[in-house]
Amino acid sequence: MAESKKRTVRKGRIYHIRSSADVEYRAFIWEDSTWFCGRVEGYPQIAPCRGRTVVAVCKLLHAALDTTLAS
């Protein structure tokens, strides 16, 4: 059976998240039906976050970023 090589295209926006160390990171957040999902660009070790609003996703990504950088 041939392996499918479909690309997933998401339409979203880039948001800037400032860490506790005053470093700015780029987060890509997109809408998934009634939820919003987001990830930090360039940091695959940070799991994508999901929330009801863009602000909630930004807060979750900020917390995940601070936790990952502190380790």
N, C-alpha and C positions, 0 to 999 in steps of 0.2 A: 504494500500500500504506500502510495506517495505521501510524503510529509507536506502538510499545508504550510505555506510561508506567507500568510496574510499579515498585513501591517495594520496596526491599530492607530487610528488618527483621532486625537482628542482635541476639542476646541476648548480653550480655557484662557486664563490670564496669568501673567507673571506678577508675583507680589514679592516685596523685599522684606525680609525678616532680619531684625538686628538681634544678635546674640548678647548674652550678658557681658561678653568681652568686647562689646562695641564693634563687632565685625558684621558686615551685611552679607546675607545669603539670599539666593533667589529660590522662591518656591513657585511651583506650577500648580495651580488649582483649577479644577474643572468641575462642571455640574454633571451629576449622574442621577437622572430622574429628579427625585426630591431631595437628594443628598448632594453634598460637595465632597470631593476627594482631592487630596493634594500630596505632593512629594517635594523634597528639597533636591534641587538640581545639583548633580555632581556628588551626591552622597547616597549611594545605593544601600548602604548599611542601615539607613534610617527608613523604617517601614512606612509606606504610605498611610496617611491618616484620613479619617472619614468623619464628617459631622454635618449638622443641619444647616449651618451657616458658614460663610467664608471666614468670619471672625473666629468661630469655634475651631475651624481647621487650622488657621494661622496660630492660634494658641496651642493646639496640640502639637503642631510641627515645631514651634518654639521650644516647648517643653522637651520633646524628643531630641531636638538638636542640642540643647543644654546638657541633657543626660548623656548623650553620646560623646560630646566633647569633654565632659568631666571625667569619663572613663579612661 
